[in-house]
Amino acid sequence: MEIDALKELLEQMSDQDLFRFLRRSICKSFIDIEHHHNDLSDELDVVFSECQRRGKERLYDKIYESICNDPNLCKTG
């Protein structure tokens, strides 16, 4: 997905949908880390920017940290 289209999509999401998307994006980045996909890094940057715009960057950090500590969380949803 193009970055501009992603930004527009994220802006229209509810907080709950944004956080679900964030979780999936972080999980994808962990799964594909050995492939060094720059698109995933760009996606995470855009998602973080949207969290920051909403004043929710601490939640981004919390989700990221929880997945780092337990990557099996990606398998449960």
N, C-alpha and C positions, 0 to 999 in steps of 0.2 A: 504494500500500500504506500502510496506517495505520502511524504511528510505533511504536506498541506492538507490533504484529505484526512489524514490521521488527526491532525490538530482540530479540524472542524468536527470530526466524529467525537473526539474526546470532550470538546466544549459542550456538546449536546447531551452527554451522558449524565445520569444521576451520580451522586457520590458512590452509591453502592455498585453500580455498573462500572464506574471508573476503577474501583478497587478490585473488582473481579478481573477486569482487563489487565490491571497492573500485575496481579498475581500470575495470570497466564503468561504475560510478557516476561516476567522474571523467570518463571519455570522454563519457558522456551529458551531463554538465554543460558540457563544452566545446562539444559539438554544439549544445546548446539554449541557450547563453548569451545569444544575442540575443533569446530569448523571455522571459528573466528568470523562469524557473520556480522559485518558492519551494520547491516540493516537492523539487526536486533538491538545493537547498541544505540543506534539512532532512535529506534522506537522507544527504548527505555528513557532516553533523554527527553523525548517529547512528552511521555507520560509523566515524568518527574516535573517537567515544566508546568503541566496542567495541575498536578498536585500542589505545586508551589503557588500557582496563580490562585488556587482555592484556599491557600493557607493550610494545606494538609501534608506538607512535606515530612512531618514526623511519622505519619502513618506509612508513607512510602518507605521510610527507613525501617520501621517496625516490620513491615511485610518482608522487605529484603533480608533483614537480619534473621527473621524466623525461618525463612527458606534456606539461608546459608547454614543455619544451625541444624536444620532437619530437612534435607532435600526430599525426603519421602512425602512431605506435604504436597508436593507436585503430583503425586500419584493418587491423592485423595480428592481431587476435584480440579 
